[in-house]
Amino acid sequence: MNSLRDPFAIRSKPALAILIQKAASTRTEAIEAASQIEIPTLETIAENTQAKLGSLAESMAFSVPRNVPSFTNPNREREDQIWSAVTGKVHSPKSPSRGVGIGSITGAAGGLFKNRELPMYKDKPYYSAGSYRRRKIWQHKGFWGILAVFIFGLYWFGTFSGEQQDRSKKIPFFKGGKWQWKSGEVINWDERREKVKEAFMLSWAGYEKHAWGYDVWHPVSKTKMQMASEGLGWIIIDALDTLMLMNLTTQLSHARQWVSQSLNWEQDQDVNTFETTIRMVGGLLSAHYLQKELNIMAEDDNNDLYVEKATDLAERLVGAFNTKSGVPYASVNLKTAAGIPSHADDGASSTAEAATLQLEMKYLAKLTGETVYWRKAEMAIQAIDNNGAKDGLVPIFIYATTGEFRGKEIRLGSRGDSYYEYLLKQYLQTNGQESVYLDMYNEAMTGVKTHLWKHSLPSHLSFIAELPNGVSGPVSPKMDHLVCFLGGNLALGATQGKTVAEARKEEGGRKWSKRQEDDLHLARELTRTCYEMYNVTATGLAPEIAYFNMKGEKSPSSPQDPKDDIIIKPRDAHNLQRPETVESLFIMWRLTKDEMYREWGWKIFESFMEHTAVEDGFTSLDDVTKVPAPQRDNMESFWLAETLKYFYLLFSPDHLLPLDKVVFNTEAHPFPKIDIPPIFKGKVGWERLPRDKVGAIIKPEEKN
């Protein structure tokens, strides 16, 4: 990290050493020559300096004053008389000029900052300690010369070069109920990104050494286990694209070798349809995309390895969609491809899980030309929408057998979250060609703002509540960490991947409306709340679930400690290395360019490093409210696939996976935006059932 006393690391640059050496040599030569030259008068020096500064100004990015008064102007005497009358001091411009030695010039230069009795300009009276008409520093003739040299020096050492554009000179602090900024160290985001890469390498090295090929890794006890008899590649496949982004070629080669030689889907094993799709199919498809995008050469000359493995798996997973309703079963057997109802919740599937398979299946359909994947996936969304949920807010369970909701509970946390995420992302994935998903997304976000958006007390933090009994019932002030995806998602929906500045100007500003402005406002509010869920704990890490205080009064003006707003219950105090807050920080930084989000991310990263590091990697925690924090002894695969990836992207340049070109699945696997293939026209796509003015489905008998 650069020193505060040398923020641009100038002292370490070879150019400075050369300049210092040259300056010393020049000074010696000047002293030796001084006694042999005729020293001009001060008036001559001033006139020459003015001419040289005028010439220098033409080539610099600022202008030097050109109105230095003449020393022979007849009006000069009258000016001096006026100044003498005001200050009580007598100054004669007609006094004979004196020769000025080198020692006198040196003394005057030092006196510019110390000796306040020296003249500021030759044509003005002496500066008296008792005078109330003190001259500004910029009125010194010497000031402009020094300024010129200073700016030239900054230019010489690259201060104005592009390499400094990605560095912040301010740090955030909370005061007066809002975040403000103060001067601080110059931040090298490339160095911070490398720290994230080092954390990934440490995690990977521990796994590679002690649990290679296994699906579960316990870094404290150094034990491992499989989720199937031969393993599923749960950690390896989930991390493939992160290895590619970080350019870890040796580790990637080892991982690819395992996928090529050891991965086998032909196992008599029940797997979760949702988790296997987003992690395994998503990880393989993302690796296929990045292999081409990043020009990564396949060592075995099989450029289709990843898509072939993804297709083999998908062929087994589509068996879960073989239901009368089109809603997939919660699980599927890999060997038989038979769908299996959930063993809990009366056999109902999670709504979020049924509605978070579409990005993966549509991209696979595009790559293979097989419409079956696309059609199966979109039928699940159609079945959910045909229930006509009020204000777009869906209950968290749905029966695969009938396509009807089970219960009324609504939340954007577990079992509900990614349904709303994928409404927007399906619209973005196909470049806006499927407007049905934007309609559903906007309807749902209006419902969220109407029924779920609440504020805590006394700090007035925004949070998304739950509705255990549906939209007509009371709210619960509970919010899962999983909900923290929503801040970034709202901002993404407002700008559709462009920066806020670009989106506001698009088509002359006609595309930017109150809806986008409101969504962006809520995005900022929620992201701040999610950061505070970290900031209020002893470890600086967020709990899995938080409750928000809604009793009392809002603070009128004085800043309040958010600790008074956020309630953490003992059973909810664990941290699973989740990525949702970092995901939103990454998106908010990319879209708003507000450095605050990067700083928040760095603070969270430092907390992970301080409290979750073990000898061979990083572990989840049992209680974030205690220091030292009790360890959970588990590394989630999404620590590598999502959390560290989003940290890495947060500190990376914008051209790495630009948000207007790619869409991330819910496991942080990037896919390219695509157009619907022409051969798919007429074979895919669907329309919503007609609604009335309040959004209720119009039944067939009501049309007549």
Residue pairs with C-beta under 8 A, 6 or more apart in sequence:
1 185
1 188
1 191
2 8
2 9
2 185
2 186
2 188
4 185
6 12
7 169
7 185
7 186
8 157
8 158
8 159
8 164
8 186
10 16
10 157
13 157
15 156
15 157
16 157
30 102
31 102
34 101
34 102
39 99
39 100
39 101
39 102
40 48
41 97
41 98
41 99
41 100
42 97
42 98
42 100
42 122
43 71
43 97
43 122
45 100
46 68
46 71
46 122
46 141
49 141
49 145
50 66
50 68
50 141
53 64
53 144
53 145
53 148
54 64
54 66
56 64
56 148
57 63
57 64
57 148
60 148
60 151
60 152
61 151
62 147
62 151
64 144
64 148
65 144
68 121
68 141
69 76
69 121
69 123
70 76
71 93
71 122
71 123
76 93
76 123
77 93
77 94
79 123
80 91
80 92
80 93
80 125
83 91
83 124
83 125
84 90
84 91
84 125
86 133
87 125
87 128
87 131
87 133
89 125
89 126
89 128
89 131
91 125
91 126
93 123
107 115
108 118
108 142
109 142
111 117
111 118
112 118
112 140
112 142
112 143
112 146
116 127
116 129
117 126
117 127
117 128
117 129
118 126
118 127
119 125
119 126
119 127
120 127
120 135
120 139
120 140
121 135
121 139
121 140
121 141
122 141
124 135
127 134
127 135
137 143
138 144
154 160
158 164
164 186
166 189
166 190
166 653
167 186
167 187
167 188
167 189
168 184
168 186
168 187
168 595
168 598
168 599
169 183
169 184
169 185
169 186
169 187
170 181
170 182
170 183
170 184
170 595
171 181
171 182
171 184
171 185
171 599
172 179
172 180
172 181
172 595
172 596
172 599
172 600
173 179
173 180
173 181
173 182
174 180
174 559
175 559
176 557
176 559
177 459
177 460
177 555
177 557
177 558
177 559
177 560
179 528
179 596
181 596
189 598
189 651
189 652
190 651
192 602
192 605
192 651
193 648
193 651
193 652
195 605
195 609
196 605
196 644
196 647
196 648
196 651
197 246
197 248
197 648
199 605
199 608
199 609
199 618
199 644
200 242
200 246
200 248
200 640
200 644
200 648
201 248
201 251
202 613
202 616
202 617
202 618
203 219
203 617
203 618
203 635
203 639
203 640
203 644
204 239
204 243
204 248
204 251
204 640
205 616
205 617
206 217
206 219
206 615
206 616
206 617
207 217
207 219
207 235
207 616
207 617
207 635
208 251
208 254
209 616
210 217
210 219
210 222
210 224
210 616
211 217
211 222
211 223
211 224
211 235
212 258
213 231
213 233
213 236
213 258
213 262
214 224
214 225
214 226
214 231
214 235
215 225
215 226
215 227
215 228
215 231
215 232
215 233
215 234
215 235
216 224
216 225
216 226
216 227
216 234
216 634
217 224
217 235
217 617
217 634
217 635
218 224
218 619
218 633
218 634
218 635
219 614
219 615
219 616
219 617
219 618
219 619
219 633
219 634
219 635
220 614
220 619
220 631
220 633
221 633
222 616
226 232
227 234
227 269
227 271
228 267
228 269
228 271
228 334
229 267
229 268
229 269
230 262
230 264
230 267
231 262
232 269
232 271
232 276
232 280
233 258
233 259
233 262
233 263
233 280
234 279
234 280
234 637
235 635
235 637
235 640
236 255
236 258
236 259
237 259
237 263
237 279
237 280
237 283
237 284
237 287
238 279
238 280
238 283
238 637
238 638
238 640
238 641
238 667
239 255
239 283
239 637
239 640
239 641
240 252
240 255
240 256
240 259
240 283
240 284
240 286
240 287
240 306
241 283
241 286
241 287
241 290
241 641
241 645
241 669
241 670
242 640
242 641
242 644
242 645
242 648
243 251
243 252
243 255
244 252
244 287
244 290
244 291
244 294
244 296
245 290
245 294
245 645
245 648
245 649
245 656
245 657
246 648
252 296
253 299
256 298
256 299
256 305
259 284
259 305
259 306
259 309
260 300
260 302
260 305
263 309
265 309
265 312
265 313
265 316
265 334
266 334
266 335
267 334
267 335
268 333
268 334
268 335
268 336
269 333
269 334
269 335
270 331
270 332
270 333
270 334
270 340
271 331
271 332
271 333
271 334
272 330
272 331
272 353
273 317
273 320
273 328
273 329
273 330
273 331
273 332
273 339
273 353
273 357
274 330
274 350
274 352
274 353
274 354
274 356
274 357
276 313
276 317
276 332
277 314
277 317
277 356
277 357
277 360
277 361
278 356
278 357
278 360
278 665
278 666
278 667
278 669
279 637
279 641
279 667
280 310
280 313
281 310
281 313
281 314
281 317
281 360
281 361
281 364
282 359
282 360
282 665
282 667
282 669
283 641
283 667
283 669
284 306
284 307
284 309
284 310
284 313
285 306
285 307
285 310
285 360
285 363
285 364
285 367
285 669
285 671
286 665
286 669
286 670
286 671
287 306
288 304
288 306
288 307
288 310
288 367
289 670
289 671
289 672
290 296
290 670
291 298
291 303
291 306
292 303
293 672
298 305
302 308
307 364
307 367
307 368
310 364
311 364
311 368
313 334
314 360
314 361
314 364
314 373
315 337
316 332
316 333
316 334
316 335
316 337
317 332
317 337
318 337
318 372
318 373
318 376
319 332
319 333
319 336
319 337
319 338
319 339
320 328
320 329
320 330
320 331
320 332
320 339
320 340
321 328
321 339
321 376
321 377
321 379
321 380
322 339
323 329
323 339
323 400
323 401
324 401
324 402
324 403
325 383
325 399
325 400
325 401
325 402
325 403
326 376
326 379
326 380
326 382
326 383
326 403
327 349
327 354
327 380
327 383
327 384
327 398
327 399
327 400
327 403
328 339
328 349
328 354
328 357
328 376
328 380
328 400
329 339
329 340
329 341
329 342
329 349
329 400
330 340
330 341
330 342
330 349
330 350
330 353
330 400
331 339
331 340
331 341
331 342
332 338
332 339
332 340
333 340
339 400
341 347
341 349
341 400
341 401
342 348
342 349
342 350
345 397
345 406
346 399
346 406
347 399
347 400
347 401
348 397
348 398
348 399
348 400
348 406
349 397
349 398
349 399
349 400
350 396
350 397
350 398
350 415
351 384
351 394
351 395
351 396
351 397
351 398
351 405
351 415
351 416
351 419
352 396
352 414
352 415
352 416
352 417
352 418
352 419
353 415
353 418
354 380
354 384
354 398
354 400
355 380
355 381
355 384
355 418
355 419
355 422
355 423
356 418
356 419
356 421
356 422
356 666
357 377
357 380
358 377
358 378
358 380
358 381
358 422
358 426
359 422
359 425
359 426
359 429
359 663
359 665
359 671
360 377
360 665
361 373
361 374
361 376
361 377
362 373
362 374
362 377
362 378
362 426
362 429
362 430
362 674
363 429
363 671
363 674
364 370
364 373
365 371
365 372
365 373
365 374
365 680
366 674
366 677
369 677
369 679
371 680
371 683
371 684
374 680
374 684
375 683
375 684
378 684
378 685
378 686
379 686
381 426
381 437
381 686
382 686
383 398
383 403
384 394
384 398
384 403
384 419
385 440
385 688
385 689
386 403
386 689
386 697
387 394
387 398
387 403
387 404
387 405
388 689
388 691
388 695
388 696
388 697
389 395
389 405
390 447
390 470
390 471
390 695
390 696
391 443
391 444
391 446
391 447
391 450
391 451
391 471
391 695
392 440
392 443
392 444
392 445
392 446
392 447
392 695
393 410
393 444
393 447
393 448
393 451
393 452
393 467
393 471
394 405
394 410
394 416
394 419
395 405
395 406
395 407
395 408
395 409
395 410
395 470
396 407
396 409
396 410
396 411
396 414
396 415
396 416
397 405
397 406
397 407
397 409
397 415
398 404
398 405
398 406
399 405
399 406
408 467
408 468
408 469
408 470
408 473
409 466
409 467
409 468
409 469
409 470
410 416
410 451
410 452
410 466
410 467
410 470
410 471
411 466
411 467
411 478
411 480
411 483
412 420
412 448
412 452
412 464
412 482
412 483
412 486
413 466
413 478
413 479
413 480
413 482
413 483
413 545
414 480
414 482
417 480
417 482
417 483
417 485
417 486
418 485
418 666
420 441
420 444
420 445
420 448
420 486
420 489
421 485
421 489
421 666
422 666
423 437
423 438
423 440
423 441
423 444
424 437
424 438
424 441
424 489
424 492
424 493
425 663
425 664
425 665
426 434
426 437
427 434
427 435
427 437
427 438
427 441
428 492
428 496
428 497
428 663
428 673
429 663
429 671
429 673
429 674
430 673
430 674
430 675
430 676
431 673
431 674
431 675
432 438
432 496
433 675
433 676
434 676
434 685
436 686
436 687
436 688
439 688
440 688
441 493
442 515
443 695
445 490
445 493
445 519
447 471
448 464
448 486
449 518
449 522
451 467
451 471
451 475
452 464
452 465
452 466
452 467
452 475
453 462
453 463
453 464
453 465
453 522
454 462
454 463
454 464
454 465
454 475
454 477
454 548
454 550
455 461
455 462
455 463
455 550
455 554
456 463
456 477
456 548
456 549
456 550
456 565
456 566
457 549
457 550
457 551
457 552
457 553
457 554
457 564
457 565
458 552
458 553
458 554
458 555
458 560
458 564
458 565
459 555
459 559
459 560
459 561
459 562
459 564
459 565
460 554
460 555
461 525
461 528
461 529
461 532
461 548
461 562
461 565
461 566
462 522
462 525
462 526
462 528
462 529
463 477
463 479
463 483
463 526
463 529
463 546
463 548
464 479
464 483
464 486
464 526
465 475
465 476
465 477
465 478
465 479
465 548
466 475
466 476
466 478
466 479
467 473
467 474
467 475
467 476
468 474
468 476
477 547
477 548
477 549
477 550
478 545
478 546
478 547
478 548
479 545
479 546
479 547
479 548
480 544
480 545
481 530
481 533
481 542
481 543
481 544
481 545
481 546
481 578
481 580
481 581
482 578
482 580
483 526
483 530
483 580
484 526
484 527
484 530
484 533
484 542
484 580
484 581
484 583
484 584
485 580
485 583
485 584
485 666
486 523
486 526
486 584
487 522
487 523
487 524
487 525
487 526
487 527
487 530
487 584
487 587
487 588
488 523
488 527
488 583
488 584
488 585
488 586
488 587
488 588
489 523
489 584
489 587
490 519
490 520
490 522
490 523
490 526
491 500
491 519
491 520
491 523
491 524
491 584
491 587
491 588
491 591
491 592
492 587
492 591
492 659
493 519
494 500
494 503
494 515
494 516
494 517
494 519
494 520
494 523
495 502
495 503
495 516
495 520
495 591
496 503
496 660
497 591
497 658
497 659
497 660
497 661
498 506
498 591
498 659
498 660
499 590
499 591
499 592
499 593
500 520
500 591
500 592
500 593
501 593
503 511
503 512
503 516
504 512
506 512
523 584
523 588
524 588
524 592
526 584
527 581
527 584
527 585
527 588
527 597
530 542
530 580
530 581
530 584
531 581
531 585
531 600
531 604
532 562
532 565
532 566
533 542
533 543
533 546
533 566
533 581
534 540
534 541
534 542
534 581
534 603
534 604
534 607
535 562
535 603
536 561
536 562
536 563
536 566
537 543
537 568
537 624
537 625
538 624
538 625
538 626
538 627
538 629
539 575
539 607
539 610
539 611
539 621
539 624
539 625
539 626
539 627
539 629
540 603
540 604
540 606
540 607
540 610
540 611
541 575
541 604
541 607
541 608
541 611
541 612
541 621
541 624
541 629
542 575
542 578
542 581
542 624
543 568
543 572
543 573
543 574
543 575
543 624
543 625
544 572
544 573
544 574
544 575
544 576
544 578
545 569
545 572
546 566
546 567
546 568
546 572
547 566
547 567
547 568
547 569
548 565
548 566
548 567
549 564
549 565
549 566
549 567
568 624
568 625
570 623
573 622
573 623
573 624
573 625
574 620
574 621
574 622
574 623
574 624
574 632
575 612
575 620
575 621
575 624
575 629
576 620
576 632
576 636
577 608
577 612
577 618
577 620
577 635
577 636
577 638
577 639
577 643
578 636
578 638
578 643
579 638
579 642
579 643
579 645
579 646
579 668
581 604
582 601
582 604
582 642
582 643
582 646
582 647
582 650
583 642
583 646
583 664
583 668
585 597
585 598
585 600
585 601
585 604
585 646
585 650
586 597
586 601
586 646
586 649
586 650
587 659
588 594
588 597
589 595
589 597
589 598
589 601
589 650
590 654
590 659
591 659
597 650
598 650
598 651
601 647
601 650
601 651
602 651
605 647
608 618
608 643
611 621
611 624
611 627
611 628
611 629
612 618
612 619
612 620
612 621
612 629
612 631
614 631
617 635
618 635
618 639
619 631
619 632
619 633
619 634
619 635
620 631
620 632
620 633
620 634
620 635
620 636
621 629
621 630
621 631
621 632
622 629
622 630
622 631
622 632
623 629
623 630
638 667
638 668
641 667
641 668
641 669
642 667
642 668
645 668
646 668
649 656
649 657
657 670
661 672
661 673
662 670
662 671
662 672
662 673
663 670
663 671
663 673
664 670
664 671
665 671
676 684
676 685
689 697
689 698
690 697
690 698
690 703
691 697
691 698
692 698
